[in-house]
Amino acid sequence: MTVKRHWRAIVLAGLVAGNGLIWFVVWQFARPQPLVLAFLDVGQGDAIYIEAPSGNQLLIDAGGGKQILPALAAVMPFYDRSLDVVIATHPDADHIGGLASVLESYEVVGIMDTGLSSDTATYRAFMEAVDNEVSVGSQNLAASAGARINLDRQVYLDILWPRQVFANQEANGASVVARLVYGETSALLTGDAPIAVERALLATYPNLQADILKVGHHGSKTSSDSDFLAQLASRYAIISAGAGNRYGHPTQAVLDKLAAAGAKILRTDRLGTIICRSDGSEFACQPASR
């Protein structure tokens, strides 16, 4: 899938003596822009915002509630009320709970999910919002291995997992795993994929590597196999978790494995939203507050 290319403008106003209000338009494409990959602080949950140099935007998951709206507002231009693609990795509430609010608040071109359902009020609210968006022109897209979303000339998101989804499949095992690539840089975004999926990924993609790893399942012991981490050789490991969460995420065992793999660990529960930027040759990550 190739999303529509946006040519965005920043409009500035200034007073000039004797000439009243003068408007200037500064086109963003007049200067190089980085790829922005933001791991949003939405409490105990996942939400990842991506903006390509072209201005095309993608959101993966939205946490468990309306925390997503102020988190998005902090990283998007105030005038921007649209997203090109929204992806739901799997139907757990801490991933899709905020998506209904996103779909109600933003115009969305494409909505991607695996098709795995859940008998919860949160899932029903999400699907009602999806149906409303589709009724006014949004595309409903299937998330399965082999799909690619082109965000820019050198920026794309490859869906690596799931390979297939069954109606009664365990949700985490069907969680979307995607690899974002810009030039020579990459990030692996794993949702809640468990160790069994990590091992299947290594078997399917034996040369898999990523500069950034979004650590699986918020740092739970059910994810982050040592062999998987060693193969990825990631410079940064990002953990999305809520401060003082009742699950004990991230676990000390996972933190120890990430440290042993040589990754710099950044956590939303301690640092808030974490923003990574790439110029196509290198990623640099830091808390949004800095």
N, C-alpha and C positions, 0 to 999 in steps of 0.2 A: 504493500500500500504506500502510495506517495501522497503526502498531505499537501494542501494548498499552500503555496509560498506567500508569506505576508510581507509587504513593504510598509513598515511602520514609520511613523513620523513623530518627532517630539516637537510640540508647538510651544514656543517661548514668547513671552510678551515683555515689552520694555517701553518706558517713557523716554521720548527724545524731545529735547527742548524745541518748542514751536511746532512740533509735528504730531503731537498727541500720541495715541497708542499705536505702536508699530508691532506687527506680528512677524516672527521669523520662523521658518521651518528648517529644522536640521534633520536630514534623513539619516537613519541609523546605518544604512548600508554604505554610507560614505566613509566609514572607518571600520576596521576589523573588529568583530565581536567574538567573545569566547563562547564556548559551550558552557552552560550553567546546569549543574546537577545539584539540586537542593533536597536534603533529607529533612523534612519538615517536622518540627516539634508539635505533635498532636497527642501527647500523653502516651498511654500504653497502646501502641498501634503503629502502623506503617503509613507513610504518605511521602511520595517522591515526585518532585517537580523537575521537569527537564525543559530547557529552552535552548534551541539550536541557534547558531549565529544568524540564520535567516529570520529568526523570530518565531518559527514554528514551535509549538508548545505541547507537552504531553504530561499527563498526570497518572501515576501508578498508585492506586489505593488512596484512601482518604481518612484513615484513622477511624475512631469509633463514634464520632459525633461532630458537632458544629465547630469544634476547635479548628477544623480544616479551613474555614472561611477567613479568619484573621491570619492564619498561617500563610495562605495563598496571597492575601492582600499585601503581606509584608515582602513578597518576592516578585510580584507582578506589578506592572505599571497601573496606576490608579484608574486610568481610562479604559483598561483592557477587560472586557467581559466575555472573552471567548477562549476556548481551548480546542486544539486540533484533535487530540485523541485522549480518551480516558480509559485506563485499563483496570479491571478488577481482577486481582490475582487469584482469589478464591473467596467463597462466601462467608468467611468468619467475620463476626461483627466488628472486630478491631481493625479490619481492613476495608470493609465496605460500608460501615456505619455512617460515614460522612459523605458518601457518594450521592445520596439523594439530594442533600443540600447543595452539592456542587452542580448537579444537573439542573436544579431549579434556579441556580444563581448565574450560571454561565451558559453561553451558547456553545455546544459541543458538536464537532463535525463527525467523529467516529467514536463508538463505545465498544470496547473489546472485553470479552470474558470467555471462560472455558465452557460455559454451558452447564456446569455443575450447579445444582440447585440446593436449597436448604429450606427446611420447614420452620422458618423463624420470621418474626415480624420485621426484623431488620432487612432480611433478604426480600421480603414482599414489598417493602417500601422502596428498595433499590430497583426492583424490576418494574414497579409502577412508574418510577421516574424515568427508567430506560424507555418504556413504552411511550411515555409522553414525548420524549426527545425524538424517538423514531417517527412518531406521527407527524412531526413538523420538519422532517428531513434528515435527521441524523442517521448514520449507517451503523448497523449492529454487526460487529466483526467477530470472527471466531479466533480465539487464542489457542494455537497449537503449534508444535514444533515445525519449523520451516517457514513460518510467516515472517515477513520483514516489513518494518515501517521506516520509510525514508523521510527523514526530517530535514535534510539539507544535502548538498552535493557530496559531502564527506561524512555525514552523520546519519547513522541508521541504528535501529533497534531490532535485533534478531530474537525471536521467540525460540528458546531451546527446549522448553518443557511446558506443558505435558505433551507426550506423544499421542495419547488418546485418553478419553475420559469416559468412565462408566457411571451410570446413574447412582449406584450405591458406593462409589469410591470415597475413601477417607479424604477430607478436604485438603489437608496439608500435602498429601501425596500427589494431588492434582494441582498444586499451587504453580502459578506461572513463574518460570525462571527466564529472564531476558538478559541479553548482553548488549550494552550500549557501546557503540564504537564511533570515535571521531579521530580521523587520521591514524596516528600511531597509539592512541590512548583508548582505554576501554574500562568498563565497569560492569560487574556481574551483580544483578539484582535478583535475589533468590526468594523473595516472599517468605513463606513458612516452610520451604522445602526441607524434608527430613534427611537424615544420613543416607537412607536407601536411595533417594533421588540424587543426592550428591555423588554416590558411587555409580549410579546409572549414567550420570552426566560425564564422569571420567571415562567410562567405558565407551560412550558414544562420541565424545570429543576428547581424545587422548592428549591433545596439545592445548587444552583450554587454559587460558591465563587471563588475568584482569588486574589493572592497576588499583582498582577499588573493588572491594567486596562489601555488599550490603549483607551483613551477617544474618544467616537464616534464623527465623523464628525468634527474633528479639534476643538472641544469645542463649536460648534454651539448650539444655544438654541433648535434646533430640536432633540437633543439627551441628554442623562444624566438625566433620570428620578430619582427623589429622592429615591423612593422605590428600584429601581434597584441598585443604589449606596449603599444604606444601606444593601441590601442583600449580595452584593459582599464583602463588608468590606475590600476593597483593601488597602494595605499599601502604594502603589505608584499609582499615576494617571499620565500617560504620555500623553502630548498633542503635536501632530505633526502639526505645523502651520508655516507659513512664517512671518518673521518680517515685521510689518507694512502692513499686507495684507488688501486688500480692503473690505473684508467681516467682519472685526471686530472680527475675531476668535483669541483667545477664548473669549466668552462673559463673562461679570462680573457675570451674573446670574449663569452660569455653574461653574465658579471658586468658588463662594460662596457655591454652593451645594457640590462640592468636598471637600472643607474645612470643611463643616458641617459633612460630612461622615468620616472625620478623615484621609483622604489620603494626603500624601506628593505629591505636584504637581511639576512636572518637565516638562519644555517646550522647544521644539527644537528651537523656535523663539528667545529664550533668552540664551539657553545653548549650542546650536548646537547638534550634535549627542549625544545621551544618551545611555550608555551601562549598561545593567543589567546582573549580573552573578549569577548563582545558583550552589550550591554544592549538591543539592537534598534535602536540609533541610531548606535553607533560600536564598532569593534573596537579593542582594545589588545593588543599582543603583546609577550611578553618571555620570556627563558629560565626554565624551571621552577625553576632554582636560586636565582632572585632573589625 
